[in-house]
Amino acid sequence: MSKPTNRQELVEYALRRLGAPVLEINVADEQLDDILDDTIQHFHERHYDGVIRTYLKYEFTQEDIDRGSKYNPFVNPGISTAIQTYPGATGPTVDKYVENSNYIQLPPHIIGVEKVFTPPSATGGPLGGLIGGGGLLGPGASYYGLNGYGYLGGIGYLWGGDMITAYIAGMWRSTFDFLNNPPSIIRFNKRQDRLYLDVNWQNIAVGSIIVIDCYRALDPQQFCEIYNDSWVKKYLVSAIKKQWGQNLIKFTGTKLPGGIEMNGRQLYDDGVRELEEIKREMSSTYELPPLDFVG
């Protein structure tokens, strides 16, 4: 099938491109599974069609708050200790290393986080603790209202409501937002599945909601068109060719009936060259550009 919709059909497509069933492709089924998994992983991590930007809502539990706010690195028994001897020292020195635990666990399919929208009280703004929850604006109030600005929403219509005044009012709202609800400082590594929030955890209550602006990898079992992606098919064919050649390298020079000589090295080199070309094409065509180069 030229339009594969599952793993097996994609593997069969790639083998046909390499000459099957006319030729015997000397690659084990286990190797084919590994190569396909590597192809999908590369597609998720480098191709812009392998991910989608999404928003996750997360509700804090008591366990989260205990881990993030009550962690005392000076008395916690989990401190790792190392004894070092430094040049010129009179004796061994004990180094104690502490790692904070102010994180929440994210699903493994999340591969990148852009920003996190947290309650104003958690980001340490001068009025963050007063806005909402019976503070400056009253019980449960926020300067973000139904129209996006709450109690500040009508300021643009003062003094006649002309466009200049509306623009100035909008700039004032933006400055107010930046000063009193600064962006959350976050740290994330996709190999940990942990989102570290460097915010004031003591001002986060059980049931508080945050919104995570992130990128998630598309599941090919759910979105089967991934198996028919032109880049995935091309990469898989070249990766199998490389493995096929690697399997046959030790038989290079072996004479077969009819005077045919096996040349696994040529297959391997062709696969390596094709993969390098595909990766260069990926970098120039299919990758999301770094933010430094976005005009």
N, C-alpha and C positions, 0 to 999 in steps of 0.2 A: 504494500500500500504506500503510495507516494505521499500521503498525508497521514502520518502516524498520529494516533490519539492515545497511546499508552507506551509503557516502557518496552514491551516485547516488540511491538510494531516498529518502534524507533530503532531498536537493535537490528531487527531484520532488514530494515531499510539501509542501515549503514553497511551491513554485510553484503547486501546486493550491490551497493556502490563499489565495493572492493572486489567484486567478481563472483560472489556466491550466487547460485549453487554450482556454477561452472568450475570455480576454483574452491579448494578447501582452505578456509581461513583458519590458521592454526592459532586460535585464541580461545582459552577456556571460558566457560560460562561465568565462572567467578571473576575472571579478569574483565569480562564485558560489563558485569554489574558494577565493579569498581570504577571503570572508565566512565560509565554513564553517570554514576554518582558524582565523580569529579567534574564532569561537564556541567551538570545542573548546578553544582556549587559555584563554579566559575561564572556561570550565567547569572546567578543571584548576586554575586559580589561585585561584578564589573559591568553588567549590561543594564541599561536603564529600563528595559522591558522586563527585567527579572524582579523588580521591586515596585511597590506602590506606596505613595505617601498617604498616611492614614492618621487618625486621631484615636487614641485609646483613653478611656476614662478609668480612673483608678480610685477606689475608696479605701482610705486608711483604716487599718485594724489596730486593736490595742497592741498586738504583737509588733506591728511596724513601729508604733510610737515608742514602745519600750526599747526596741533595738536602736532607734535613731536618736532618742533624747536622753535615755537613762544610762547610756553606756559610759562608764567611768574608767578611762584607760589606766588610772593609777592604782586601782584595786582589782581590776578584772583579772582573773587567773589565766586568761588566754594570751597574755603578753608573751612574746617570744624573746628569749634572752640568749645573747651570744657573748662569749668571752674572747676578747682579742688582746694581743700583745703588740703594742705599737713601738716603733724604734725610739729609743731614748726614754721610754717610760720606766718607772721604778718597779712596776709589776703589771700583772694582767689587768685590763680594764673591762668592766662589765657594761655592755651596750644593751639597752632595752628598746625594743622597737614596738610601736603601737600603730595599729591600723583601725581607723574608725569604721563604724558599721551603720552609717546613716544612708542605707540604700533600701530600695524595693526590688523585688524580683520581677523580671520581664520575661515574656514568652521567648523561646529560643528562635522563633522566626523573625524577631525584631533585630535588624542588622544596623540600624542607625537612628539616632535621636537628634532632632533639630533644636527643640526647646520644650519647656514644660511650663504650663500655666498653673500657678499655685495661688492659694489664698493670699491676699495682700498682707495679712498679719505675719506670714511666714518668711517674707523676703526682707524684713528688717527696715522698711521705709519709715520715716519719722512719724507718719500718721498711720502706719500699717496696723498697729495694735488698737487704734481707735476707730477705724472704719469697719463697721460691721460688728455684730454681736453685742449690741447695746452701747456702742462707742459714740464717736463723733456724730454720726448721722442717724442714730437711733437703733433700736433692736433689729437685728437681721438685715440692716441696710447696707448698701454698697454704693460707691460712686459709679459703678457699672449698673445701670438699670435696664429696663426693657428696651430702651432705645440705644443702649451701649454706653451711656454716660450718666444715667441716673439723675441725681440732683443737679448735675452740671449741664444737663442736656439742653436746658432752655437759655443758656447764657448767650448763645449766638444770635438770639432774636432781640437782645437789648439794643437800645440806642437806634431804633429804626429798622434793624434787621438787614442792613446793606451787606454786600458781599465782602467788603474789606473787614467789617466788624466780625462777620461770621468766620473769616479766615483767621483773624487774630485770636478769636475765641477758640478755634480748633487748635491753634498752636499752643494756647494756654492749657487746654485740656491735655495735650500730648506731654507738655512739660510737667504738669501735675501728676500725670500717670507715671512718668519716668522716675520722678523724685519719690513718690509715695508707694509705688509698686514696682521697684526695679526688677529686671529679669532675674529669674532663678539661676543660680550657678549650679551646673550639672556636670557630671562625669559619667561616661559610658564606654564600655568596651564589649563588643559583641561576643567575645570569648568567655565573658563572665556571666552574661545575662543579668547584670546588676546595674540599676540606675541609681547613682549616688546623687543625693540632693543636699547641697550645702546651703541649707536654709535654717531658720529658727524652728526646730522641731517642737519646742515647748509651746509654740503657738498653733500647733496642729492638733485638732481634736479628732476623736474617733468618729468616723463617718465623713470626715472632710474629703472633698473631691478634688483631684487634679486632672488635668488633660495633658496628654503626652503627644506632642507633634513628632512623628517618627516615620521610619520606612520599614516595611515588612516584606519579607520574601514571599513570592507567590508560590503556592503549593501546586505542583504540576498534577497531582492527583485530582485536585479540584478544578484547576484551570488547565485542561489537557492541551490547549493550543500551544503551550510551551514545547511540547514534544514535536510540533510542526514548525517551530521557529527556524528560519533559514540559518541563523548563526549556530544554533544548537546542533543542527544536522551536519553542518560543515565541520564543526569542531570535533564532533564525535567520530566522523569518518576518519579524519586525520589522526586522532588519538588512537583509534583501533589500528590504523596502519602502522603507527609507531610501535605499538605493543606487538603486533604481528612480526615486524622486523626484528624486534628485540628477542622474541622467542626463537627466531631462526638464525640469529647471528652465529651461534656455535656450530651451525651446519654449513657455514659459508665455505664454498669450494667443493662441497660434496657433489659427486657426480650421480645423476639419476639416469634411469634407462633412456636411451635415445640421445645421450650426450648433453642433456640439460643440466646446468649447474645452478645450485641454489645460491641466492645472493640476498641474505637477510640484511646485510649492512646497507644496501641500497634502499630497501623498504624503510628501514629505520631512519636513514638520513632524509628521505623524502618526507616522512611523517614529521620529523623535527622541523624541517624547513617550512612545511605547510602550517604547522602550529604557530611558528614565529610570525608568519605573515598574517594569520588570523588574529593573533594578539595585537599586532600593530594596527590592524584595521579596527579592532575593538577600541584601542586607545584613542584613535582619531575620529571614529564615527559613532560608536555606541555607548561610550562612557559619559556619565554626567561630568561636566567640566568643573574643575576646582573653583571655589568661590573667588579666588584672586583674579581669575580670568573672566569673570562674568561682568560685562560692561553695563 
